[in-house]
Structures are given as C-alpha cells and as structure tokens.
C-alpha cells in the first residue's frame, strides 16, 4: 500500500506541474491555419497509432490471415488501415480531439 501512495503522490505532483506550466496557446504562438491543420493531422496520426496498438493487443490470439510471415504481414496492413479509418472518420475514439484541445489549451491555471 505504501508503494501506491508514493505513486499517487508522484502523479499528483506531475499533474500539478503540468497544470502550472505556462504553455503558450496557438494564438500566442502565431500559428497559421496551415499549422493548425498540420496539428490536427498529427493528432489523428497519433490516435491511429494508439488504435493500432489496441487492435494488435486484441487480435494477438486470433490470426485472421493465418500464421507465418505472409499472415503477419497482411494482419499488420489490415490493422494499419482499420486504425487510420477509425481515427480519420468523424470523431474517432476521441484521443485526437483531446490531444488537440490539450495542445491548444489556454493558460487558465496561473
């Protein structure tokens, strides 16, 4: 139980440090609309990577394309494409949106 308390304290201190940091907003950084679009694209790519990792974990016991090099190759391609489709289609699972909002957040905490 002592270990959990020290972990909780470390997490709390890290969160406080992040919230207290003065991160400039996109307006203060003079980001153009092209920069904003690039940031959205990057956030969606990150979400696709996370979704792919989730799919790999879920499908590690089920081989859709058989075993061996060819099956693994096509399994990876399939997971890549499904992850891209999920993250690019509408809201995805929300990781990209939350990441974008966090990167663009205002400095409300002083």
Number of C-alpha atoms within 10 A of each C-alpha: 5 7 8 9 10 11 11 12 12 12 12 12 12 12 12 12 11 12 14 13 12 13 15 14 15 15 10 9 9 10 12 11 9 9 12 14 11 12 18 17 15 15 21 26 17 17 24 26 17 16 22 22 15 13 17 16 10 10 13 8 8 10 12 12 14 12 12 9 9 11 14 15 12 14 18 16 12 16 20 18 13 16 23 20 13 17 26 17 10 9 12 18 15 13 18 24 17 12 18 18 13 11 15 16 13 15 13 8 10 7
